[in-house]
Amino acid sequence: MAYRVNWCLVAQGECIVDHDRFPERFADQDSAISFIFDRLGEAPCIGFDAGRRHWWIRATSDAAVETRLWVARTLPFACESEDAMDIV
């Protein structure tokens, strides 16, 4: 299994404004999580939603939008194309 880090920009009312995934692929989940932690370290307001299993980043604690990051399993490196779907 390989892992990717996905992100989405979410506005009030759970409206997804934009989404994508980082181009990096990881051989294990711990490496993907470390990649997320590297990005969180630069953010002014961060958190983790255990129920939805994603990290969030906000500019302020009362910001109207947030970026969500999560790890998704994908096909193995040799089998994955750019259009491959993430495995939930």
DOMI-803874 format. One record per atom (N, C-alpha, C, CB): residue number from 1; atom name; y, x, z. Coordinates in steps of 0.02 Angstrom, whole numbers. Atoms other than C-alpha are relative to their C-alpha. Glycine has a CB too. Layout:
N
<i = NUM, at = CA, north = Y, east = X, up = Z>
...
This chain:
88
<i = 1, at = N, north = -59, east = 42, up = 0>
<i = 1, at = CA, north = 0, east = 0, up = 0>
<i = 1, at = C, north = 62, east = 44, up = 0>
<i = 1, at = CB, north = 0, east = -47, up = 60>
<i = 2, at = N, north = -65, east = -33, up = -1>
<i = 2, at = CA, north = 179, east = 55, up = -31>
<i = 2, at = C, north = 50, east = -48, up = 32>
<i = 2, at = CB, north = 22, east = 22, up = -72>
<i = 3, at = N, north = -50, east = 41, up = -34>
<i = 3, at = CA, north = 337, east = -8, up = 53>
<i = 3, at = C, north = 68, east = 11, up = -32>
<i = 3, at = CB, north = 3, east = 17, up = 76>
<i = 4, at = N, north = -68, east = -2, up = 25>
<i = 4, at = CA, north = 513, east = -48, up = -6>
<i = 4, at = C, north = 46, east = -30, up = 53>
<i = 4, at = CB, north = 7, east = -38, up = -69>
<i = 5, at = N, north = -50, east = 31, up = -44>
<i = 5, at = CA, north = 673, east = -92, up = 87>
<i = 5, at = C, north = 43, east = -46, up = -42>
<i = 5, at = CB, north = 43, east = 55, up = 36>
<i = 6, at = N, north = -40, east = 51, up = 34>
<i = 6, at = CA, north = 756, east = -253, up = 29>
<i = 6, at = C, north = 63, east = -14, up = 41>
<i = 6, at = CB, north = -41, east = -64, up = -11>
<i = 7, at = N, north = -60, east = 20, up = -35>
<i = 7, at = CA, north = 929, east = -315, up = 72>
<i = 7, at = C, north = 28, east = -64, up = -31>
<i = 7, at = CB, north = 53, east = 56, up = -1>
<i = 8, at = N, north = -37, east = 57, up = 27>
<i = 8, at = CA, north = 1031, east = -473, up = 53>
<i = 8, at = C, north = 65, east = -7, up = 40>
<i = 8, at = CB, north = -42, east = -66, up = 2>
<i = 9, at = N, north = -65, east = 14, up = -30>
<i = 9, at = CA, north = 1211, east = -518, up = 88>
<i = 9, at = C, north = 3, east = -75, up = 12>
<i = 9, at = CB, north = 60, east = 24, up = -45>
<i = 10, at = N, north = 4, east = 71, up = -19>
<i = 10, at = CA, north = 1219, east = -685, up = 182>
<i = 10, at = C, north = 66, east = -22, up = 30>
<i = 10, at = CB, north = -58, east = -12, up = 50>
<i = 11, at = N, north = -62, east = 30, up = -26>
<i = 11, at = CA, north = 1373, east = -792, up = 211>
<i = 11, at = C, north = -17, east = -56, up = 49>
<i = 11, at = CB, north = 44, east = -27, up = -58>
<i = 12, at = N, north = 10, east = 56, up = -47>
<i = 12, at = CA, north = 1398, east = -933, up = 335>
<i = 12, at = C, north = -41, east = -55, up = -33>
<i = 12, at = CB, north = 68, east = -28, up = 24>
<i = 13, at = N, north = 43, east = 53, up = 26>
<i = 13, at = CA, north = 1274, east = -1075, up = 316>
<i = 13, at = C, north = -62, east = 27, up = -35>
<i = 13, at = CB, north = 39, east = -43, up = -48>
<i = 14, at = N, north = 59, east = -32, up = 30>
<i = 14, at = CA, north = 1137, east = -953, up = 264>
<i = 14, at = C, north = 3, east = 3, up = -76>
<i = 14, at = CB, north = -63, east = -37, up = 22>
<i = 15, at = N, north = -10, east = -5, up = 73>
<i = 15, at = CA, north = 1208, east = -942, up = 87>
<i = 15, at = C, north = -8, east = 73, up = -22>
<i = 15, at = CB, north = 70, east = -28, up = -20>
<i = 16, at = N, north = 12, east = -68, up = 24>
<i = 16, at = CA, north = 1138, east = -788, up = -1>
<i = 16, at = C, north = 50, east = 15, up = -56>
<i = 16, at = CB, north = -74, east = 10, up = -26>
<i = 17, at = N, north = -52, east = -19, up = 48>
<i = 17, at = CA, north = 1282, east = -704, up = -94>
<i = 17, at = C, north = -27, east = 50, up = -51>
<i = 17, at = CB, north = 60, east = 29, up = 37>
<i = 18, at = N, north = 27, east = -52, up = 44>
<i = 18, at = CA, north = 1186, east = -556, up = -166>
<i = 18, at = C, north = -64, east = 26, up = 33>
<i = 18, at = CB, north = 52, east = 57, up = -13>
<i = 19, at = N, north = 61, east = -29, up = -27>
<i = 19, at = CA, north = 1018, east = -470, up = -146>
<i = 19, at = C, north = -28, east = 51, up = -49>
<i = 19, at = CB, north = -53, east = -55, up = 14>
<i = 20, at = N, north = 32, east = -52, up = 41>
<i = 20, at = CA, north = 919, east = -321, up = -210>
<i = 20, at = C, north = -46, east = 39, up = 46>
<i = 20, at = CB, north = 54, east = 47, up = -35>
<i = 21, at = N, north = 39, east = -46, up = -42>
<i = 21, at = CA, north = 809, east = -180, up = -148>
<i = 21, at = C, north = 21, east = 71, up = -17>
<i = 21, at = CB, north = -77, east = -11, up = -11>
<i = 22, at = N, north = -16, east = -71, up = 11>
<i = 22, at = CA, north = 839, east = 5, up = -128>
<i = 22, at = C, north = -53, east = 29, up = -47>
<i = 22, at = CB, north = 2, east = 40, up = 67>
<i = 23, at = N, north = 48, east = -28, up = 48>
<i = 23, at = CA, north = 756, east = 110, up = -264>
<i = 23, at = C, north = -56, east = 42, up = 31>
<i = 23, at = CB, north = 37, east = 41, up = -51>
<i = 24, at = N, north = 49, east = -43, up = -33>
<i = 24, at = CA, north = 662, east = 219, up = -139>
<i = 24, at = C, north = -64, east = -39, up = 14>
<i = 24, at = CB, north = 28, east = 29, up = 64>
<i = 25, at = N, north = 66, east = 28, up = -19>
<i = 25, at = CA, north = 475, east = 187, up = -113>
<i = 25, at = C, north = -27, east = 44, up = 56>
<i = 25, at = CB, north = -49, east = -2, up = -62>
<i = 26, at = N, north = 26, east = -36, up = -58>
<i = 26, at = CA, north = 386, east = 236, up = 47>
<i = 26, at = C, north = -75, east = -9, up = 5>
<i = 26, at = CB, north = 35, east = -24, up = 64>
<i = 27, at = N, north = 73, east = 2, up = -6>
<i = 27, at = CA, north = 204, east = 278, up = 78>
<i = 27, at = C, north = -23, east = -37, up = 62>
<i = 27, at = CB, north = -28, east = 71, up = 0>
<i = 28, at = N, north = 19, east = 35, up = -61>
<i = 28, at = CA, north = 206, east = 203, up = 252>
<i = 28, at = C, north = 59, east = -39, up = 27>
<i = 28, at = CB, north = -26, east = 50, up = 54>
<i = 29, at = N, north = -50, east = 44, up = -27>
<i = 29, at = CA, north = 300, east = 72, up = 349>
<i = 29, at = C, north = 50, east = 37, up = 45>
<i = 29, at = CB, north = -33, east = -56, up = 39>
<i = 30, at = N, north = -44, east = -38, up = -45>
<i = 30, at = CA, north = 370, east = 196, up = 477>
<i = 30, at = C, north = 54, east = 36, up = -39>
<i = 30, at = CB, north = -41, east = 50, up = 40>
<i = 31, at = N, north = -50, east = -34, up = 41>
<i = 31, at = CA, north = 458, east = 293, up = 339>
<i = 31, at = C, north = 53, east = -49, up = -25>
<i = 31, at = CB, north = -33, east = 35, up = -59>
<i = 32, at = N, north = -47, east = 51, up = 23>
<i = 32, at = CA, north = 537, east = 133, up = 272>
<i = 32, at = C, north = 46, east = -21, up = 58>
<i = 32, at = CB, north = -38, east = -61, up = -28>
<i = 33, at = N, north = -41, east = 19, up = -58>
<i = 33, at = CA, north = 596, east = 86, up = 447>
<i = 33, at = C, north = 49, east = 55, up = 17>
<i = 33, at = CB, north = -46, east = -15, up = 61>
<i = 34, at = N, north = -46, east = -56, up = -12>
<i = 34, at = CA, north = 671, east = 260, up = 471>
<i = 34, at = C, north = 58, east = -2, up = -50>
<i = 34, at = CB, north = -38, east = 67, up = -6>
<i = 35, at = N, north = -52, east = 7, up = 51>
<i = 35, at = CA, north = 766, east = 233, up = 308>
<i = 35, at = C, north = 51, east = -53, up = 21>
<i = 35, at = CB, north = -32, east = -19, up = -69>
<i = 36, at = N, north = -45, east = 53, up = -24>
<i = 36, at = CA, north = 838, east = 71, up = 380>
<i = 36, at = C, north = 41, east = 27, up = 58>
<i = 36, at = CB, north = -41, east = -62, up = 22>
<i = 37, at = N, north = -37, east = -26, up = -58>
<i = 37, at = CA, north = 884, east = 157, up = 544>
<i = 37, at = C, north = 56, east = 48, up = -20>
<i = 37, at = CB, north = -48, east = 36, up = 48>
<i = 38, at = N, north = -52, east = -45, up = 25>
<i = 38, at = CA, north = 980, east = 290, up = 446>
<i = 38, at = C, north = 61, east = -39, up = -22>
<i = 38, at = CB, north = -27, east = 43, up = -58>
<i = 39, at = N, north = -56, east = 41, up = 23>
<i = 39, at = CA, north = 1087, east = 152, up = 370>
<i = 39, at = C, north = 33, east = -36, up = 59>
<i = 39, at = CB, north = -23, east = -51, up = -51>
<i = 40, at = N, north = -27, east = 36, up = -57>
<i = 40, at = CA, north = 1109, east = 59, up = 535>
<i = 40, at = C, north = 46, east = 44, up = 42>
<i = 40, at = CB, north = -55, east = -28, up = 42>
<i = 41, at = N, north = -40, east = -46, up = -41>
<i = 41, at = CA, north = 1180, east = 213, up = 619>
<i = 41, at = C, north = 73, east = 3, up = -20>
<i = 41, at = CB, north = -30, east = 68, up = -4>
<i = 42, at = N, north = -68, east = -3, up = 24>
<i = 42, at = CA, north = 1337, east = 200, up = 514>
<i = 42, at = C, north = 37, east = -67, up = 8>
<i = 42, at = CB, north = 1, east = 20, up = -73>
<i = 43, at = N, north = -28, east = 67, up = -3>
<i = 43, at = CA, north = 1368, east = 14, up = 547>
<i = 43, at = C, north = 34, east = -13, up = 67>
<i = 43, at = CB, north = -54, east = -52, up = -13>
<i = 44, at = N, north = -36, east = 14, up = -61>
<i = 44, at = CA, north = 1493, east = -52, up = 674>
<i = 44, at = C, north = -35, east = -51, up = 46>
<i = 44, at = CB, north = 68, east = -25, up = -17>
<i = 45, at = N, north = 31, east = 53, up = -39>
<i = 45, at = CA, north = 1389, east = -203, up = 731>
<i = 45, at = C, north = -70, east = -14, up = -30>
<i = 45, at = CB, north = 44, east = -65, up = 2>
<i = 46, at = N, north = 68, east = 7, up = 26>
<i = 46, at = CA, north = 1198, east = -210, up = 713>
<i = 46, at = C, north = -44, east = -41, up = 47>
<i = 46, at = CB, north = -31, east = 69, up = -12>
<i = 47, at = N, north = 47, east = 36, up = -41>
<i = 47, at = CA, north = 1050, east = -309, up = 775>
<i = 47, at = C, north = -66, east = -9, up = -36>
<i = 47, at = CB, north = 27, east = -67, up = 22>
<i = 48, at = N, north = 66, east = 13, up = 29>
<i = 48, at = CA, north = 870, east = -361, up = 745>
<i = 48, at = C, north = -19, east = -72, up = 16>
<i = 48, at = CB, north = -53, east = 49, up = 27>
<i = 49, at = N, north = 24, east = 69, up = -9>
<i = 49, at = CA, north = 806, east = -539, up = 720>
<i = 49, at = C, north = -76, east = 3, up = 0>
<i = 49, at = CB, north = 27, east = -48, up = -58>
<i = 50, at = N, north = 72, east = -8, up = -7>
<i = 50, at = CA, north = 628, east = -530, up = 786>
<i = 50, at = C, north = -38, east = -58, up = -33>
<i = 50, at = CB, north = -19, east = 5, up = 73>
<i = 51, at = N, north = 33, east = 58, up = 29>
<i = 51, at = CA, north = 585, east = -706, up = 727>
<i = 51, at = C, north = -4, east = 4, up = -76>
<i = 51, at = CB, north = 36, east = -62, up = 19>
<i = 52, at = N, north = -1, east = -6, up = 73>
<i = 52, at = CA, north = 634, east = -670, up = 547>
<i = 52, at = C, north = -17, east = 70, up = -25>
<i = 52, at = CB, north = 69, east = -19, up = -26>
<i = 53, at = N, north = 21, east = -69, up = 14>
<i = 53, at = CA, north = 588, east = -485, up = 555>
<i = 53, at = C, north = 48, east = 37, up = -47>
<i = 53, at = CB, north = -69, east = 0, up = -29>
<i = 54, at = N, north = -48, east = -38, up = 38>
<i = 54, at = CA, north = 749, east = -413, up = 484>
<i = 54, at = C, north = 54, east = 28, up = 46>
<i = 54, at = CB, north = 32, east = -43, up = -55>
<i = 55, at = N, north = -57, east = -29, up = -33>
<i = 55, at = CA, north = 890, east = -301, up = 542>
<i = 55, at = C, north = 62, east = -29, up = -33>
<i = 55, at = CB, north = 0, east = 79, up = -3>
<i = 56, at = N, north = -62, east = 24, up = 30>
<i = 56, at = CA, north = 1069, east = -360, up = 516>
<i = 56, at = C, north = 58, east = 47, up = 17>
<i = 56, at = CB, north = 15, east = -72, up = 25>
<i = 57, at = N, north = -60, east = -41, up = -6>
<i = 57, at = CA, north = 1235, east = -272, up = 494>
<i = 57, at = C, north = 60, east = -46, up = -11>
<i = 57, at = CB, north = -1, east = 60, up = -52>
<i = 58, at = N, north = -63, east = 37, up = 7>
<i = 58, at = CA, north = 1406, east = -350, up = 521>
<i = 58, at = C, north = 58, east = 47, up = 10>
<i = 58, at = CB, north = 3, east = -59, up = 51>
<i = 59, at = N, north = -61, east = -40, up = -10>
<i = 59, at = CA, north = 1581, east = -279, up = 510>
<i = 59, at = C, north = 27, east = -9, up = 70>
<i = 59, at = CB, north = 53, east = -19, up = -52>
<i = 60, at = N, north = -21, east = 16, up = -68>
<i = 60, at = CA, north = 1623, east = -365, up = 676>
<i = 60, at = C, north = -50, east = -50, up = 29>
<i = 60, at = CB, north = 73, east = -29, up = 2>
<i = 61, at = N, north = 48, east = 46, up = -31>
<i = 61, at = CA, north = 1528, east = -472, up = 800>
<i = 61, at = C, north = 9, east = -72, up = -24>
<i = 61, at = CB, north = 7, east = 3, up = 75>
<i = 62, at = N, north = -12, east = 68, up = 24>
<i = 62, at = CA, north = 1608, east = -630, up = 729>
<i = 62, at = C, north = 11, east = -4, up = -76>
<i = 62, at = CB, north = 61, east = -30, up = 35>
<i = 63, at = N, north = -8, east = -3, up = 73>
<i = 63, at = CA, north = 1601, east = -583, up = 544>
<i = 63, at = C, north = -32, east = -61, up = -34>
<i = 63, at = CB, north = -31, east = 65, up = -28>
<i = 64, at = N, north = 25, east = 58, up = 38>
<i = 64, at = CA, north = 1574, east = -723, up = 417>
<i = 64, at = C, north = -59, east = 17, up = -45>
<i = 64, at = CB, north = 57, east = -29, up = -41>
<i = 65, at = N, north = 57, east = -22, up = 42>
<i = 65, at = CA, north = 1448, east = -620, up = 317>
<i = 65, at = C, north = -38, east = 55, up = 36>
<i = 65, at = CB, north = 24, east = 23, up = -70>
<i = 66, at = N, north = 40, east = -55, up = -26>
<i = 66, at = CA, north = 1307, east = -503, up = 361>
<i = 66, at = C, north = -48, east = 24, up = -54>
<i = 66, at = CB, north = -39, east = -22, up = 64>
<i = 67, at = N, north = 51, east = -28, up = 44>
<i = 67, at = CA, north = 1189, east = -388, up = 269>
<i = 67, at = C, north = -64, east = 3, up = 40>
<i = 67, at = CB, north = 20, east = 71, up = -26>
<i = 68, at = N, north = 66, east = -1, up = -32>
<i = 68, at = CA, north = 1005, east = -407, up = 310>
<i = 68, at = C, north = -45, east = 49, up = -37>
<i = 68, at = CB, north = -32, east = -71, up = 1>
<i = 69, at = N, north = 46, east = -50, up = 26>
<i = 69, at = CA, north = 877, east = -269, up = 285>
<i = 69, at = C, north = -70, east = -13, up = 27>
<i = 69, at = CB, north = 23, east = 73, up = 17>
<i = 70, at = N, north = 69, east = 8, up = -23>
<i = 70, at = CA, north = 687, east = -284, up = 293>
<i = 70, at = C, north = -47, east = 40, up = -43>
<i = 70, at = CB, north = -20, east = -74, up = 1>
<i = 71, at = N, north = 52, east = -38, up = 35>
<i = 71, at = CA, north = 530, east = -192, up = 244>
<i = 71, at = C, north = -49, east = -49, up = -31>
<i = 71, at = CB, north = -37, east = 49, up = 50>
<i = 72, at = N, north = 49, east = 42, up = 35>
<i = 72, at = CA, north = 414, east = -269, up = 116>
<i = 72, at = C, north = -55, east = 44, up = -30>
<i = 72, at = CB, north = 35, east = -42, up = -56>
<i = 73, at = N, north = 55, east = -35, up = 32>
<i = 73, at = CA, north = 243, east = -213, up = 60>
<i = 73, at = C, north = 2, east = -14, up = -75>
<i = 73, at = CB, north = -70, east = -21, up = 31>
<i = 74, at = N, north = 3, east = 8, up = 73>
<i = 74, at = CA, north = 224, east = -185, up = -127>
<i = 74, at = C, north = -67, east = 28, up = -24>
<i = 74, at = CB, north = 59, east = 36, up = -35>
<i = 75, at = N, north = 60, east = -30, up = 30>
<i = 75, at = CA, north = 89, east = -130, up = -246>
<i = 75, at = C, north = 2, east = 75, up = 9>
<i = 75, at = CB, north = -5, east = -19, up = -75>
<i = 76, at = N, north = 1, east = -73, up = -5>
<i = 76, at = CA, north = 32, east = 51, up = -235>
<i = 76, at = C, north = 45, east = 32, up = -52>
<i = 76, at = CB, north = -71, east = 27, up = -7>
<i = 77, at = N, north = -47, east = -35, up = 44>
<i = 77, at = CA, north = 147, east = 178, up = -318>
<i = 77, at = C, north = -22, east = 0, up = -73>
<i = 77, at = CB, north = 8, east = 71, up = 23>
<i = 78, at = N, north = 24, east = -7, up = 69>
<i = 78, at = CA, north = 39, east = 200, up = -473>
<i = 78, at = C, north = -2, east = -67, up = -36>
<i = 78, at = CB, north = -69, east = 31, up = -1>
<i = 79, at = N, north = 6, east = 66, up = 30>
<i = 79, at = CA, north = 26, east = 12, up = -503>
<i = 79, at = C, north = 66, east = -37, up = -5>
<i = 79, at = CB, north = -48, east = -41, up = 39>
<i = 80, at = N, north = -62, east = 38, up = -4>
<i = 80, at = CA, north = 204, east = -41, up = -469>
<i = 80, at = C, north = 45, east = 11, up = -59>
<i = 80, at = CB, north = 37, east = 17, up = 64>
<i = 81, at = N, north = -52, east = -4, up = 50>
<i = 81, at = CA, north = 327, east = -79, up = -606>
<i = 81, at = C, north = 65, east = -22, up = 32>
<i = 81, at = CB, north = -18, east = -43, up = -63>
<i = 82, at = N, north = -64, east = 20, up = -28>
<i = 82, at = CA, north = 511, east = -112, up = -580>
<i = 82, at = C, north = 4, east = -75, up = 12>
<i = 82, at = CB, north = 57, east = 22, up = -45>
<i = 83, at = N, north = -2, east = 73, up = -6>
<i = 83, at = CA, north = 478, east = -299, up = -599>
<i = 83, at = C, north = -53, east = -27, up = 47>
<i = 83, at = CB, north = -8, east = -31, up = -68>
<i = 84, at = N, north = 54, east = 24, up = -43>
<i = 84, at = CA, north = 333, east = -307, up = -476>
<i = 84, at = C, north = 29, east = -39, up = 60>
<i = 84, at = CB, north = -42, east = 60, up = 25>
<i = 85, at = N, north = -22, east = 41, up = -56>
<i = 85, at = CA, north = 347, east = -438, up = -340>
<i = 85, at = C, north = -22, east = 33, up = 66>
<i = 85, at = CB, north = -30, east = -71, up = -6>
<i = 86, at = N, north = 19, east = -24, up = -66>
<i = 86, at = CA, north = 345, east = -393, up = -156>
<i = 86, at = C, north = -56, east = -44, up = 27>
<i = 86, at = CB, north = 61, east = -1, up = 48>
<i = 87, at = N, north = 55, east = 37, up = -32>
<i = 87, at = CA, north = 192, east = -445, up = -57>
<i = 87, at = C, north = 24, east = -23, up = 68>
<i = 87, at = CB, north = -65, east = 44, up = 6>
<i = 88, at = N, north = -25, east = 28, up = -63>
<i = 88, at = CA, north = 239, east = -559, up = 86>
<i = 88, at = C, north = -56, east = -2, up = 51>
<i = 88, at = CB, north = 30, east = -70, up = -9>
